[in-house]
Structure formats: C-alpha cells, structure tokens
Amino acid sequence: MEITLGMMARAPVPGSCKTRLAATIGEEPAARLYAAMIRDSIESYSHIRAARNVVLAAPELDGVRVLSDLAPPGWEVIPQTGTGLGERLPNAFRILNLDRWPVLLVGSDSPTVPVAPICSAIACFEVADRVLLGPTDDGGYYLIGLSSLDLELFRDIPWSTSEVLGTTLARCAARSLSTEILPSWYDVDDGKDLERLRAELSDFPERAPRCTDVLRELRLLRAGR
C-alpha cells in the first residue's frame, strides 16, 4: 500500500525550541539534544515503507533551510503553513494528500518510539474511513494517520493539553470513523521526560544513537551500558 509520511519539526535553535527542557539542562544543550532527536526520529521512521517521506518544517527561524541540513537524502523538506498547530496539522494533511494516498503525520519528540507496530498497523488503511493514532502519556499523540481527508477532526481541539487524544477520539466516534490505536509512548519535553530517556538509553543506547551521543557528551549518560 502506498502511503505518505510527514514529520512535523522545528528548527533546533537555542532559546527557541524545547524551552521546558532547556529549563533543566540549558538552551544550547536542549537544542543539541533536539537536533539529535530529529535525526534519530527520521532514521527510525525511514523503516516505514512510505512512497514519500517529508519533513514539514515550522517556517520560523529559517526552519526549512536548517532542517534541510539535517534531513538525509530521500526526505523532502517543505514549510508548515498556518498559525498554530490547529491550522498547521490539517494544512499538512492537505499538502501531503495530493496523491490521494493515506497520510501519516508524526512528531519529532519521541526518538525511541518503536516503529514495528506502526508498520503492522498501516494495513488498517485498506479499509476506508480509518484513523490511526499513537497516544502519548501526556494525553496527546505522537502519530496520526488518515485514510481519507476528513479535516473536521482538527476543529476546536484543545491543543497542548491532556485532552487532545480524548477529544480526537470523541470526534472520530461522532464522525463514524474507525480508529486503530498504537502502543502508548512518550514525548521528551521536560526534565521528567529527560530522566525517562536517560534511563531507556542507558540500557538500550541503540534505540536513539544520536541522542545517546549527545547525552554522553553532556555527561548526562554513562559511557557504557
């Protein structure tokens, strides 16, 4: 099945990204770690067999150019459009749905998320009107996939709250859209999330090797397993 995969990301510029994480480790280290998160996420999501891979760059701070320097061959980089997530998410689906293939949108904040369940779940798009969701522990989601362009799902969602996933699921039910739910995972947004990432990469550094390297350079992770 042909699908399009898009990853939402921001330019990893000190002072303008991962501000809650920066409150714990500083602006420069937070930006370095976020750049590693983007690169590890791209590598992981490259294992999904997509016909088209796209980084959707937040346009602020010369985002398209900065993220073009991070993206490997085979990944396009295009700007996000709109004001705020409530506009940028549906606009991303519009842009990526030009081929009429199912679209997966993923975040860049979960560098260790397992991709095997995602690969298996893509088969759900063989049925019309399906929504694939990857929940995060904070009540949001790290992935949303649509088999058809029903953008009413994004209207009046309380973005950046713990109600995002629940409201989205209720909207799916109201619109008679079937949902497929992936295993829950976590975003790395603040100091508590960083501790979880450190614990995971202490035991499994291969899950996000660039993040592992940065954390070791910052002396936030021991040198060996």
Summary of the structure (lengths in Angstrom):
residues: 225
radius of gyration: 16.9
end to end distance: 38.9
largest distance: 50.9
contacts: 736
relative contact order: 0.17
helix: 44%
strand: 17%
